[in-house]
Amino acid sequence: MFRLDEQTQMVATMVRQWCQSQLAPKIPALEAGTEMPFDLMKKMAKAFGFDAMLGASVQKRIAKLRAGEVAGDAEKTLSAGVGNPMMMHVVVKELSRVSPGFAMGFGVSMGLAGGAIVSKGTADQVERWGLPLTTLQKIGAWCLTEPGAGSDAFGSMRTTAVPDASGGYVLKGSKTFITNGPGADVFLVYAKIERGEDSGVATFIVERTMQGVSVGPPFKKMGMRDSPTSEVFFDDVRLGVEHLLGGKEKGRGGRTDTKDSLGSERSGVPAMAWGIIERCYDASLAYVRERKQFGRAIGEFQAVQLHITDLFLKLRTVENVVYRTAWMQQNGVRDMPFVNASKAMCAQMAVDAALKAIQIHGGYGYMEELGIEKLARDAKLLELGAGTTDINLLACARELIGIEA
Ligand SMILES: Cc1cc2nc3c(=O)[nH]c(=O)nc-3n(C[C@H](O)[C@H](O)[C@H](O)COP(=O)(O)OP(=O)(O)OC[C@H]3O[C@@H](n4cnc5c(N)ncnc54)[C@H](O)[C@@H]3O)c2cc1C
């Protein structure tokens, strides 16, 4: 259970090599925004055959949907495609050692946008949009947050879908802080159905090329600079019913679909934290052995030793969370309090570990060259995205106590 099987270990080694040879050299251009990460994501999917493996798995699901069989959830479909859930976490971990932003963009496109369509879509929707997203032929974005609706995503939502005479909808509104926004081909958009009374939230699949869709320029950010983020605008976008995820309105059930996606987004954060912490630990351990002050390696000073133990404990703790998360996914165990609280804890540990690693490296840790300061900037997003830490912890408590959100 707490050991990677041989195949997963092999993939981890290959992804690490790919990150060193293909991803790391691109970081300066990606961070500066002179290059977008999307072609590199596609290359990576090809290099490891994820496109073919996931494609085959999603095709099987389409066949089952067409035959009217229940096809299991998307997480299982996607993780079965690459071997097992732990394999996906290990890929995210390896990417996050070098570029948490790249891992996030990859996960949002394939797992969050693609996964939601594979999970909740009709056979036609899975074939038309789910397949190209999960195989990275197309890039996806997941659009919930709005300028006035962050933590209160549903209550303050202003984006509306007004039913029209043809049985379709007119989508109007804007979303903000959208990962992959500047380059996405397909947007998964949450909107309130407007019928005069509250008819609930529904999810729409919107293509970049549709009339009335536009995106803002990439935001300038503290971290995750290698993951482009933007606003997305929907100006009276006409959508046929085939764009309504699942093919029918679900009233308040639409919120449950969104919450499922939030759960899967939060389940992916510990693996990102794992990558950040592991890199900080590896770099710090090597540094304290070689860096000399007062005629001795700094690792001989007890204060420094305590920092190393602290990093080691964080590493093992977060690693264990990922193993449990993978076990839950493999066995269909739902434990949202754990998902919410462990996401918050891992995010905080990643921030703490990255700052500690800078401290251990002294002034050199503050310099761009080592890549540690980047991890600290990137790690902070884990405490904000997929719900802020406070919102995650409150959601955990509410579920434990039994209070409805
Ligand atoms: C780089 C980046 C990428 C992102 N990518 C995406 C994406 O792809 N798709 C998407 O939909 N969104 C995305 N987001 C949005 C992200 O999910 C939101 O930023 C997050 O949900 C918080 O919302 P907010 O920023 O509006 O903060 P607010 O909700 O305004 O919160 C501000 C502060 O108030 C606190 N607070 C609010 N309500 C409560 C409460 N009830 N109790 C206690 N404290 C409270 C919060 O914890 C926080 O500290 C991204 C954000 C960033 C920064």
The ligand as an ORCA input file, in Angstrom:
! r2SCAN-3c Opt
* xyz 0 1
  C      -4.128     31.233    -10.007
  C      -5.568     30.913     -9.796
  C      -6.183     29.955    -10.605
  C      -7.549     29.680    -10.458
  N      -8.152     28.810    -11.338
  C      -9.522     28.701    -11.311
  C     -10.204     27.958    -12.334
  O      -9.589     27.366    -13.220
  N     -11.565     27.934    -12.299
  C     -12.298     28.569    -11.335
  O     -13.513     28.499    -11.383
  N     -11.675     29.283    -10.350
  C     -10.319     29.361    -10.323
  N      -9.676     30.105     -9.339
  C     -10.473     30.786     -8.332
  C     -10.348     30.231     -6.931
  O     -11.025     29.021     -6.807
  C     -10.870     31.340     -5.993
  O      -9.888     32.354     -5.964
  C     -11.197     30.842     -4.609
  O     -12.325     30.022     -4.637
  C     -11.447     31.989     -3.623
  O     -12.351     32.916     -4.108
  P     -11.994     34.485     -4.078
  O     -10.630     34.614     -4.639
  O     -13.093     35.232     -4.711
  O     -11.904     34.835     -2.537
  P     -13.117     35.283     -1.563
  O     -14.218     34.286     -1.649
  O     -13.452     36.690     -1.823
  O     -12.431     35.148     -0.141
  C     -11.620     36.178      0.429
  C     -11.275     35.771      1.851
  O     -12.480     35.654      2.635
  C     -12.553     34.370      3.252
  N     -13.960     33.935      3.312
  C     -14.903     34.061      2.348
  N     -16.062     33.534      2.763
  C     -15.850     33.050      4.020
  C     -16.661     32.370      4.980
  N     -17.942     32.049      4.755
  N     -16.104     32.023      6.168
  C     -14.799     32.309      6.411
  N     -13.982     32.956      5.552
  C     -14.500     33.315      4.368
  C     -11.706     33.463      2.367
  O     -11.228     32.320      3.065
  C     -10.588     34.399      1.945
  O      -9.617     34.429      2.948
  C      -8.295     30.344     -9.435
  C      -7.661     31.261     -8.598
  C      -6.334     31.560     -8.769
  C      -5.703     32.588     -7.867
*
